[in-house]
Amino acid sequence: MSTTLPNTDRILDAVAIGAGPFNLGFAALADTVPGLDVLVFESAEEFAWHPGMMLEGTHLQVPFMADLVTMADPSHPLSFLNHLKDTGRLYPFYIRENFYPLREEYNNYLRWAAARLPSVHFGAHVAAARFEDGVYELDVHTRDGVHTVRTRRLVLGTGTTPYVPASVPECVLGTGQAVHTSGYRPARAAIAAGSRIAVVGSGQSAAEVFADLLGTLGPDTHLEWVTRSARFFPLEYTKLTLEMTSPEYIDHFHSLPQGTRDALSSSQKGLYKGINADLIDEIHEMLYRRQVSGHAPVTLRAATALQGVEHRDGALQLNLRNQDDGGEFSTVADTLVLATGYAYREPDFVKDLGERINRLPDGRLDVDRNYAVSDDADVLVQNAELHTHGFTAPDLGMGAYRNSVIINRILGYEHYAVEKRIGFQSFGSPSPDSPASVSPALEGAHA
């Protein structure tokens, strides 16, 4: 990791923009490829992975093998296990007998890896992009000026930004009474100080904030959790469902018409946005203990949509609508946490590239099967393809796979072996020339 740019007179093979886990993985895997010349630019001055939700005891929902490199190269020096060895924590992790790293532990690993990657530069903001004579020219702003960087390819990994629904006006966020989960940790004390607290949203972040507040509330404080989802969905994590995070399911999903892909994405939110089942059980136990102690009741409302928020006598009035019976009502809170998720936002400089970027009729990126959005496959994306590749897009466990595909595409040959089929099940209709009666993963057993 570096804070100053090297001599950039040369034409690079690729510039990756954004240094979240996916582009850090790109940098790590590219680092061990002889002759591959890449740089990674990140606007932030230092690495931080979801600092607003770095709550004590929270952990990943994927095993440690979903690190930057292991699923592409288990022997890579920047693996999570090598991080543990380097920091003297391998044996404690082994004795713990838990595949799921703590969120703080994973953040420490990412910072450790970033510090060992000379291609990664923080405090480097890509402000503009041009395509001239087969090369992309980037204006990169750093503390010591504006640099022109030339590259043959771009890898866009700028990630997602906090999503605040239109029902929440900016004036509400400006008071400090309401906060998105991305900023929860620094606002935690102020939020918990309210005598009436509301959490709006579904998924793991909402559950973690709710549990965190529930564990610290006074006996007379009222806490309310409102979610538009039909119920408090657990994350589906059974083995045959996990097989859908696979190259062959991506093949199947990508081959479908866009309307079908959108419908599937809508129906599959519980596969990546659900709540860890153990956390749901823990919340129920906390509610049970609170009831036994005679503390103020806690309200949970599923199938309830937030219609609007307005100031009322120094508090916030939440206008709600039940999705099942259509009834409209309101509740009042002193403080509000919005666990309303994140949305992809294209970097501003992408508009400079105009028609080089392929788009669907509705304006969304038209991402091909191997993650390119340009005819020449010289602009590639990370976690911007939920609508074209399905719920594998944000999955940390598929990051090394996607980076293997991208790096192989840049090189023009297969440097990293890429699995084609890993599951016992088949997706979609069988082709006329393939036996449908034999599971792909069993074919080797019959050889």
Summary of the structure (lengths in Angstrom):
residues: 447
radius of gyration: 23.5
end to end distance: 47.1
largest distance: 74.5
contacts: 1363
relative contact order: 0.15
helix: 34%
strand: 23%
